[in-house]
Amino acid sequence: MIDARLEEVLRFIGANVRRIRLKRGMTQQDLAEAAGIALRFLQEIERAKTNVGVAVLVKLADVLGVPPGVLFRRRELPEVKRGRPRKARSPGGS
């Protein structure tokens, strides 16, 4: 069982990875491939559902262009939205 403090830190890491990834305009697939990890593993990291090793943290930080310590900053995970995101409408408005 994971203790409360570890759960808190994993939420910070997940929230920061997601926030920075989106700021960089990357998809989960882009980041997973660039960091050399499985997409499912990245998804679990962003949802704070798995413990993550130092080697993976360093890879993610390098790809995101931040020092590894940034991933530990206090941030909260956004509410989970189920399903695929809606496609953007074309400017013509079909």
HUFEN-V86590 format. One line per field, one symbol per residue. ss: DSSP state (A for helix, B for strand, O for the rest). A space follows every 10 residues. Layout:
BEGIN
ss: ???
END
This chain:
BEGIN
ss: OOOAAAAAAA AAAAAAAAAA AAAOOOOAAA AAAAAOOOAA AAAAAAOOOO OOOAAAAAAA AAAAOOOAAA AAOOOOOOOO OOOOOOOOOO OOOO
END
